Amino acid sequence: MSPEAWLPQPTLFLTGLSLLLSLAPTGLGMEVMAPATINALNGSSVKLSCTFNSCYKVENKQFSLNWTYQECRNCSEELFLQFRMKIMNKQLDRFGNRVEFTGNPTKYDVSFTLKNVQLEDEGTYNCYVLNPPDRHRGHASISLKVLTKEPPKHDSTVAVIVGASVGGFLAVVILVLMVVKCVRRKKQQRLNTDDQKTEEEGKTDGEGNPDEGTK
């Protein structure tokens, strides 16, 4: 396991469980996934992972991404990374040139790497994604904890085996749910489009077609 970042095994399981529940086909919002907490060693580099699910192919002209930073829960969000046709690094004084985009939107990955992590980098990192024709922007947040020393190592063989088994099961279930949700979402959008066309045609008939008897 890399010393730069790690997740406790219970957190990994809960992350998978919350992801599974979030993918239940009940709404039309995008699904954006990120670990709730990431630990990083002071002075190391750490990848803040953020991925998303969409029923549609990513088109650079329409796709948008915002990464923001919050020092505290009630603090305002600071935009430091953005995608509008291309990646734009806002170069906040806080991070300087330590932020590197390492994701690939066409593969539904919008992660970035923070280099030379400092104690003052602790806080909440928010990932906002919008991929039209999806109408609702997806959001996930990561709490970054900066450690001054590496925690003691322990034998996690059993935990890894259990985690792999649970992860494989979740992957299959998530794939099935995504297929169902995409089918429902596209069907709902087609119905909305048909209703809008019917309404427009009704207005045209009512306003533009004269009565046959008055000719």
CORNOR-V22084 format. One line per field, one symbol per residue. phi: phi as a letter, one per 40 degrees, with the letter a starting at -180 (. if undefined). psi: psi as a letter, one per 20 degrees, with the letter a starting at -180 (. if undefined). burial: 1 if it has 16 or more other C-alpha atoms within 10 Angstrom, else 0. A space follows every 10 residues. Layout:
BEGIN
phi = ???
psi = ???
burial = ???
END
This chain:
BEGIN
phi = .cccaabcdd cccccccccc cccdcbbbcc bbbaccbbbb cdgcbbccca babacbccbd cbcaabbbbb cadccccbcb aabbgacbcc fcdcbfbccb cbcadcbgbb cabbcfdbdc cdibbbbbbb bdcdcbccaa bbccbbbcac cccacbdccc cccccccccc cccccccccc cccccccccc cccccccccc ccccccbbbc cdccc
psi = ppihqqpqgh hgghghghgg hhipmiajqq pppqphpppq ppiaqppopp rqpqiqqpph hhqqppprpp hrhjqqpppi pqonhrpopi lqhghckipp pjanhijkpk rrpoqlpqhi iqapppoppp nqjphppqpq qpopppqiqp qqqrokgghg gghggggggh gggggghggg ggghghgghg ghgghggggh hghghhhioq phii.
burial = 0001100000 0110110011 0110100111 1111111111 1100111111 1111100100 0011111111 0000001111 1110000010 0000100010 1010100111 1111111100 1111111111 1111001111 1111111000 0000000000 0010001001 0001001100 1101110000 0000000000 0000000000 00000
END
